[in-house]
Amino acid sequence: MEYRELGRTGVKVSLLSLGTMTFGEQNSEAEGHAQLDYAVERGINLFDAAELYPIPPKPETQGRTEAIIGSWLQSRGMRDRVVIATKAIGRTKMSWLREDGSPGRQSRAQLLEAVDGSLKRLKTDYIDVYQLHWPDRPMRIISRGSTTRISKANRIPFPRSSTRSPASFGSEKSDSSASPMRHPGA
């Protein structure tokens, strides 16, 4: 397996990653564990998840993917050998992802709730890469300061957006050039 440095973090990730969005819906926990084992045996160390998974999103299955990864991490004792990348939802009408029934937003309170939920389901005390699943349009750009508060607690060493450039971080201004496209759940 080939590996690349994750940005300038010093963390080496496999050239291939394992997407896990079917764990808990189309794949059972045992099948998810078998796939994770198979991936690690072949040198894959990067696993992609999201608080929303599995797909299709449903209230009764939300979070199962992370829970399956968490039970695997706990049973295998491999947390230090893998890189977990997971994501928080963006703006959506889905109101069953938040404890108070609020529609999804990328507010400070909702992101903190999402991080805490992911950490609990993943049975870990840190997430290697935390991403915004889709932009919260209309959106303000998340400031480096707000992500730094979470990072300094070592809960998310490398906060990132799966849909925004690194230059987006560090600006408190809204992005007026952002595409008007909306996520299907919005």
N, C-alpha and C positions, 0 to 999 in steps of 0.2 A: 504494500500500500504506500502511496506517496502522501506526504504531509506538507502542509503550508502553514506559515505563521499567520495567526489571526490578527490582521492589521499589524500594529506595533506592540502587541501585548506580551509577546514571548510565548504565548500558548500555541502549540502545534496541533492542527486539526487535520483529519484525514481528508484527502481530495474528494472522497465521497462521503455523504452523510446519510443517515437513515431517517426518512420521514415517517412519522408515527400516527398520522391523522386517522388511521383506521382502527387503531387499538381501542377496544371497548365497544365497537359497533360491528364492524365486519370481521374483526379478529378478537378472539377471546384473550383473557389474561395469559393463559398458558401459551397460546400462539404468539402473543406479543413478546413474552419472555424468550421463547425459542428464536424469534427473529433478532432480538437484542443480542442473545448469545452468539448466534450465527455471524452477526455483524462484527462483534468484538473479536471473534476467532479469526476473522479475515482482516483485521486491522482498522476497521471503522471505529472512530472514537467520538464522532459528532452526531448527536441525536437532536432532531427538530421536533418541537411540540408546541402546543398553544393551550391557553386556558379554555378556549372554545371547543377543542377536540374532545371526542371524535366527530367526524363528519358523517352524515349531515347533522348540523347542530340541533340538539333537542334538550329541553330542561332535564329530562331524566337520565341523560348520558353525559352532560357537560362535565368536564374534568376527569373523566375516566382514563383518558390517554395518559395524562400526567400521573394519575394514581397507579396505573400499570407500570409506568417507568419507575415510580417511587418504590413499589413493592419489589421490582427487579433489583434496583439499587440496594435496597435493604437486604435482600436475600443473597446477593452476590458479593456485596462488600467491595464494589468497584467504583465508588464515587470519585476517587482520585485518578481513575484511568479514563474517564469519559468527560466530554464537554457537552453540557446541556444548554440548548438554546430554546427558549420558549417565548411566548408572545402574549400581550394584552390586547383585548379587543379595542376597536375604535368606536366612533359614533355609530350607534345602532338603536333600533326600536326594541330590540330584544331586551326585556326587562328582567329576565330570570337569571342573569349572570351576577347580579349584585344583590347583596343581602337585603337592602331596603327596597328592592323592586324598581330601582331607577333605570331608565334607559341607559345603555352604555355610552360613556364619554371617557375622554382621556384627561380627566381632572386629577389633581393631586390625590384627593381622597380615594377615587376609584382605582388609580394606579397602585396606591399603597395596598388597597384591599386585594387587588389582583396579584400583586407580588406575594403577599402573605398567604393567599389561597394556593398559589403555585408552589411555594415553599412547603406548605403542609402536605399537599398531594404528592409532591416529588420526594417527600421524606428526606429533605436535605436542608442545610442551613445557608446555602448560597446557590445562585443561578449564574452560570458562566456568562451567558449572553442573553440579555433581555431586550426584546424588540416590540415595537408597536405593529400589530398585525396589519392594520391599514390606517391611513391618516384620519384624524378626527376633523373632517372638513365640515363647515368652515373651521379652521384650526389656527391656534397660535403655535408657534414653534416652541418646543420644549427647550427650556434654557439649560445650559450646561450646569448651572447652579442647582436646579431642581434635581437633575440626575446625579449630581455629585453628592447630595445629601444621602441618597440611597446607597450610592457606591461606597461612601466613606464608612458605612456600617458593614461593609463587605458582604452585603446581601446580593448585590449585582455588580461584579467587578467591571463589566464592559457593557453599559447600556447602549443600545443601538436601535435604529428604526429599520424595518425590513423594506420600507417604501420611500425613505427619505435619504438624501445624501448626507455624508458626515458634516458638510458645511452648514446644514440646517441646525445643528446643535450649536448653542452658544449665542443665539439671537433671541431677544425678548420680543422682537417685532413679529407681527403676523406676516404670513407669506401671501402677498396679494397675487403672486404669479402662480399659485398652486392651481392645479387642474381642478375643474369643477366636478370631475367624476366622483361618484359616491360608491361606497361598498354596497353590494346587494342587500346587506342586512340593515342598511341605514334607513 
